[in-house]
Amino acid sequence: MPVASSSQLVAAARAAGRGLAAFNVITLEHAEAVVRAADATGLPVVLQISENAVRFHGGRLSGLLAAATAVAQAAAGPVSLHLDHVTDPALLRAAAGTAVSSVMFDASRLPYEENVRATAEAADWAHGHGIWLEAELGEVGGKDGAHAPGVRTRPDEAAAFVARTGVDALAVAVGSSHAMTERSARLDHPLIARLREAVAVPLVLHGSSGVGDAELRRAVRAGMVKVNVGTALNLAFTGAVRDRLAADPAVHDPRVYLAAARDAMAATAGHLLRVLA
């Protein structure tokens, strides 16, 4: 079927009061696992390619995007394509004319006024090319950051940011953190509710791999719509490969351990899809 539109999937999830899972993919096996899970659950999904993933593939978007597009087109249900954490305007512009319908443009590390200016320019370009734009305000953290109350997104600032930039969705800092390997994050649910009331656009939760099932369900009830997941898939992938090779050190055919990795990622994705539905 044709690749779906992220904006339509987000709007439908928001109207239904459920979360829309968006999974970061690094390899073909990631994309296949996520779509297998979406087909099994009958739920829509977003395949996300981050700027870091593009960098891993030699700085070229075309190969991984072509693979993800083919996997999305072969899916039984709606699958959209999204570029995640884009800081390079050239990568944003590379989305034009492809199956990518949405981009998360990340200028969150810049001072506030510079973030506003860069994001407004990105949104203006994106809208001129039919692309839905997500941005980030606050310090989600992870990798080299923290998730403390002092860096969380303020509702008043979020409302002003959305009004000045014209973005279509906003990733907010509410207690999650990127690259967490344990599901121990505690979200600020009252803050999510205040942010939902303060801004008209859908809210996005980054760093969701470190958030437990009950916390994710509460976050969706409080107002989160798009829920990004990356590390959870990588943990499943790597764990399955380690286990398969440990069980039989003589294995040398990558199809053997990549099949195990794909199965594990599909199980993880399927579970999270059901949690958010």
ZAPARO-377184 format. One record per residue (C-alpha): x, y, z; residue number from 1. Coordinates in steps of 0.25 Angstrom, whole numbers, plus 5000, padded with zeros to 4 digits. Each point is the difference from the previous one (the first is absolute). Example, Ala and Ser with C-alpha at 12.3 -4.5 7.8 and 13.67 -1.06 7.14 Angstrom:
<rec <5049,4982,5031>,1>
<rec <5006,5014,4998>,2>
end
This chain:
<rec <5000,5000,5000>,1>
<rec <5005,5014,4998>,2>
<rec <5008,5006,5011>,3>
<rec <4992,5007,5010>,4>
<rec <5000,5015,5005>,5>
<rec <5006,5002,5014>,6>
<rec <4991,5012,5002>,7>
<rec <4987,4991,4997>,8>
<rec <5005,4989,5009>,9>
<rec <5003,5010,5012>,10>
<rec <4986,5007,4998>,11>
<rec <4993,4987,5000>,12>
<rec <5007,4995,5013>,13>
<rec <4998,5014,5006>,14>
<rec <4985,4999,4997>,15>
<rec <4999,4986,5005>,16>
<rec <5007,5003,5013>,17>
<rec <5011,4990,4997>,18>
<rec <5015,5000,4998>,19>
<rec <5007,4999,4987>,20>
<rec <5013,4992,5001>,21>
<rec <5012,5005,4992>,22>
<rec <5012,4991,4999>,23>
<rec <5014,5004,4996>,24>
<rec <5006,4990,4990>,25>
<rec <5015,4998,4997>,26>
<rec <5000,4988,4991>,27>
<rec <4990,4993,4991>,28>
<rec <4997,4990,5011>,29>
<rec <4996,5011,5009>,30>
<rec <4989,5005,4989>,31>
<rec <4996,4986,4997>,32>
<rec <4998,4996,5015>,33>
<rec <4992,5013,5003>,34>
<rec <4991,4998,4988>,35>
<rec <4998,4985,5003>,36>
<rec <4995,5005,5014>,37>
<rec <4991,5010,4994>,38>
<rec <4994,4990,4991>,39>
<rec <4998,4990,5011>,40>
<rec <4993,5010,5009>,41>
<rec <4992,5007,4989>,42>
<rec <5006,5014,5005>,43>
<rec <5006,5011,4993>,44>
<rec <5014,5004,5002>,45>
<rec <5011,5009,4996>,46>
<rec <5014,4996,4995>,47>
<rec <5010,5011,5004>,48>
<rec <5014,5002,4995>,49>
<rec <5009,5009,5008>,50>
<rec <5011,5008,4996>,51>
<rec <5010,4991,5008>,52>
<rec <4995,4988,4992>,53>
<rec <5003,5008,4987>,54>
<rec <5013,5003,5005>,55>
<rec <5002,4985,5003>,56>
<rec <4997,4997,4986>,57>
<rec <5011,5009,4995>,58>
<rec <4992,5013,5000>,59>
<rec <4991,4995,4989>,60>
<rec <4985,4999,5002>,61>
<rec <4996,4993,4987>,62>
<rec <5003,4986,5003>,63>
<rec <4993,4998,5014>,64>
<rec <4989,5009,4995>,65>
<rec <4998,4992,4988>,66>
<rec <4999,4987,5008>,67>
<rec <4991,5006,5011>,68>
<rec <4991,5005,4988>,69>
<rec <4999,4986,4994>,70>
<rec <4997,4994,5014>,71>
<rec <4989,5011,5002>,72>
<rec <4994,4998,4987>,73>
<rec <4999,4985,5002>,74>
<rec <4993,5001,5013>,75>
<rec <4986,4996,5003>,76>
<rec <4996,5013,5007>,77>
<rec <5004,5014,5001>,78>
<rec <5015,5003,5001>,79>
<rec <5006,5014,4999>,80>
<rec <5015,5004,4999>,81>
<rec <5006,5011,5008>,82>
<rec <5014,5006,5002>,83>
<rec <5004,5002,5015>,84>
<rec <5009,5010,5007>,85>
<rec <5004,5007,4987>,86>
<rec <5010,5011,5003>,87>
<rec <5006,5002,4986>,88>
<rec <4991,5008,4991>,89>
<rec <5005,4992,4988>,90>
<rec <4995,4987,5006>,91>
<rec <4986,5007,5002>,92>
<rec <5000,5005,4986>,93>
<rec <5004,4985,4995>,94>
<rec <4986,4996,5005>,95>
<rec <4993,5008,4988>,96>
<rec <4995,4991,4989>,97>
<rec <5001,4987,5008>,98>
<rec <4990,4992,5008>,99>
<rec <5004,5007,5013>,100>
<rec <4988,5008,5005>,101>
<rec <5006,5006,5013>,102>
<rec <5013,5004,5006>,103>
<rec <5004,5003,5014>,104>
<rec <5009,5013,4999>,105>
<rec <5008,5001,5012>,106>
<rec <5006,5013,5004>,107>
<rec <4998,4998,5015>,108>
<rec <5014,5001,5004>,109>
<rec <5000,5014,4995>,110>
<rec <4997,5012,5009>,111>
<rec <4985,5003,5000>,112>
<rec <4999,5011,4990>,113>
<rec <5009,4993,4990>,114>
<rec <4992,4987,5002>,115>
<rec <4988,5008,4996>,116>
<rec <5006,5007,4988>,117>
<rec <5006,4987,4994>,118>
<rec <4987,4992,5003>,119>
<rec <4991,5010,4994>,120>
<rec <5009,5000,4987>,121>
<rec <5000,4985,5000>,122>
<rec <4985,5000,5001>,123>
<rec <4998,5010,4989>,124>
<rec <5008,4992,4991>,125>
<rec <4993,4987,5004>,126>
<rec <4986,5005,4998>,127>
<rec <5004,5005,4986>,128>
<rec <5004,4986,4997>,129>
<rec <4988,4993,5006>,130>
<rec <5008,4995,5012>,131>
<rec <4994,4999,5014>,132>
<rec <5011,5006,5010>,133>
<rec <5002,4996,5015>,134>
<rec <5010,5007,5009>,135>
<rec <5005,4999,5014>,136>
<rec <5000,5010,5012>,137>
<rec <5006,4997,5013>,138>
<rec <5012,4990,5003>,139>
<rec <4995,4986,4998>,140>
<rec <5014,4995,5004>,141>
<rec <5007,4987,4999>,142>
<rec <5013,4997,4993>,143>
<rec <5006,5012,5006>,144>
<rec <4988,5007,5008>,145>
<rec <4991,4998,5012>,146>
<rec <4986,5000,5002>,147>
<rec <4998,5009,5012>,148>
<rec <4988,5010,5003>,149>
<rec <5009,5012,4997>,150>
<rec <5001,4996,4985>,151>
<rec <4985,4996,4998>,152>
<rec <4992,5007,4990>,153>
<rec <4992,5012,5005>,154>
<rec <4985,5001,4995>,155>
<rec <5001,5015,4998>,156>
<rec <5013,4999,4992>,157>
<rec <4994,4988,4992>,158>
<rec <4988,5008,4996>,159>
<rec <5009,5012,4996>,160>
<rec <5009,4991,4992>,161>
<rec <4989,4993,4992>,162>
<rec <4994,5013,4997>,163>
<rec <5013,5006,4995>,164>
<rec <5005,4988,4992>,165>
<rec <4988,4995,4994>,166>
<rec <5004,4985,5003>,167>
<rec <4990,4989,4999>,168>
<rec <5004,4992,5012>,169>
<rec <5009,5002,5012>,170>
<rec <5009,4991,5007>,171>
<rec <5000,5004,5015>,172>
<rec <5009,4996,5012>,173>
<rec <4991,4994,5011>,174>
<rec <5010,4990,5007>,175>
<rec <5004,4990,4989>,176>
<rec <5015,4999,4995>,177>
<rec <5006,4995,4987>,178>
<rec <5008,4987,5000>,179>
<rec <4995,4994,5013>,180>
<rec <5002,4985,5002>,181>
<rec <4991,4999,5012>,182>
<rec <4985,5004,5000>,183>
<rec <5001,5008,5013>,184>
<rec <4996,5014,4995>,185>
<rec <4989,5007,5007>,186>
<rec <4992,5010,4992>,187>
<rec <4994,5013,5005>,188>
<rec <4986,4997,4996>,189>
<rec <4994,5013,5005>,190>
<rec <5010,5007,4992>,191>
<rec <4996,4992,4987>,192>
<rec <4985,5004,5003>,193>
<rec <5004,5015,5001>,194>
<rec <5008,4999,4988>,195>
<rec <4988,4994,4992>,196>
<rec <4992,5012,5005>,197>
<rec <5010,5010,4996>,198>
<rec <5003,4996,4986>,199>
<rec <4991,4996,4989>,200>
<rec <5009,4991,4993>,201>
<rec <5003,4985,5003>,202>
<rec <5010,4997,5011>,203>
<rec <5011,4990,4997>,204>
<rec <5008,4992,5011>,205>
<rec <5014,4997,4997>,206>
<rec <5009,4990,5008>,207>
<rec <4988,4990,5002>,208>
<rec <5008,4988,5001>,209>
<rec <5003,5004,5014>,210>
<rec <4986,5001,5004>,211>
<rec <4992,4988,5005>,212>
<rec <4986,4996,4995>,213>
<rec <4992,5006,5011>,214>
<rec <5007,5013,4998>,215>
<rec <4998,5000,4985>,216>
<rec <4985,4997,5001>,217>
<rec <4999,5012,5010>,218>
<rec <5008,5009,4991>,219>
<rec <4990,4997,4989>,220>
<rec <4988,5003,5009>,221>
<rec <5007,5013,5004>,222>
<rec <5002,5005,4986>,223>
<rec <5012,4993,4993>,224>
<rec <4997,4996,4986>,225>
<rec <5012,4996,4992>,226>
<rec <5010,4991,5008>,227>
<rec <5014,4998,4995>,228>
<rec <5007,4987,5003>,229>
<rec <5015,4996,4996>,230>
<rec <5008,4994,5011>,231>
<rec <4990,4989,5003>,232>
<rec <5001,4994,4986>,233>
<rec <5016,5001,5001>,234>
<rec <5000,4993,5013>,235>
<rec <4991,4989,4994>,236>
<rec <5009,4999,4988>,237>
<rec <5013,4999,5007>,238>
<rec <4995,4991,5011>,239>
<rec <4994,4990,4990>,240>
<rec <5013,5000,4992>,241>
<rec <5009,4998,5012>,242>
<rec <4991,4988,5005>,243>
<rec <5000,4993,4986>,244>
<rec <5015,5001,4999>,245>
<rec <5002,4995,5014>,246>
<rec <4991,4988,4998>,247>
<rec <5008,4996,4987>,248>
<rec <5013,5007,4999>,249>
<rec <5002,4993,4986>,250>
<rec <4989,5008,4994>,251>
<rec <5006,5009,4989>,252>
<rec <4988,5003,4991>,253>
<rec <4995,5013,5004>,254>
<rec <4986,4996,4995>,255>
<rec <4999,4991,5012>,256>
<rec <5003,5010,5011>,257>
<rec <4993,5012,4992>,258>
<rec <4987,4992,4999>,259>
<rec <5001,4998,5016>,260>
<rec <5002,5015,5001>,261>
<rec <4989,5003,4991>,262>
<rec <4990,4991,5007>,263>
<rec <5004,5006,5014>,264>
<rec <4998,5015,4994>,265>
<rec <4987,4996,4995>,266>
<rec <4995,4994,5013>,267>
<rec <5005,5013,5007>,268>
<rec <4993,5009,4990>,269>
<rec <4987,4992,5001>,270>
<rec <5000,5001,5015>,271>
<rec <5002,5015,4999>,272>
<rec <4989,5002,4989>,273>
<rec <4990,4993,5009>,274>
<rec <5004,5008,5012>,275>
<rec <4997,5013,4993>,276>
<rec <4988,4996,4992>,277>
end
